[in-house]
């Protein structure tokens, strides 16, 4: 999914993912 995002959003996703990832997985 991250590959389909525009390059400018990747850094943002990379910062937010560590905090949201565990929540989405649970």
MARZABA-56898 format. One record per residue: residue in three letters; x, y, z negated of N, C-alpha, C in turn. Coordinates in steps of 0.001 Angstrom, whole numbers, plus 500000, padded with zeros to 6 digits. Each point is the difference from the previous one (the first is absolute). Layout:
# MARZABA-56898
AlaXYZXYZXYZ;...
END
This chain:
# MARZABA-56898
Unk500840498794500000499160501206500000500875501256500000;Unk501115499915499259500882501169499901500618500314501356;Unk500256498968500803500618500214501313499077500808500906;Unk498684499864499817499043500692500861499832501463499609;Unk500482500353498807499843501384499548501015500906500685;Unk499647501284500145500951500978500540501243500073499126;Unk501148500279500611501264500020499271499987500944498812;Unk499237501097500092500019500998498933499307499476498744;Unk499127499005500169499273499479498847500773498903499282;Unk500977499412500684500729498878499397500678500363498690;Unk500716501141499918500632500369498720498969500154498891;Unk498841500545500339498955500186498995499494498648499519;Unk499750499099500955499525498668499643501035499275499155;Unk501270500184500339501069499319499268500042500454498546;Unk499618501274499763500023500512498621498747499580499248;Unk498878499944500704498727499696499340499796498498499819;Unk500540499212500945499767498557499982500423499327498699;Unk501165500323499427500413499348498755498997500200498864;Unk499269501102500008499054500258498920498622499437500324;Unk499638499950501285498674499515500397500032498510500314;Unk501121499511500524500118498600500401499525499014498948;Unk500546500055498783499578499052498957498506500078499717;Unk499425501186500101498568500163499730499184499316501088;Unk500436500156501256499274499387501109500137498482499957;Unk501156499513499587500229498558499949499183499368498874;Unk499791500745498926499211499479498888498535500284500271;
END
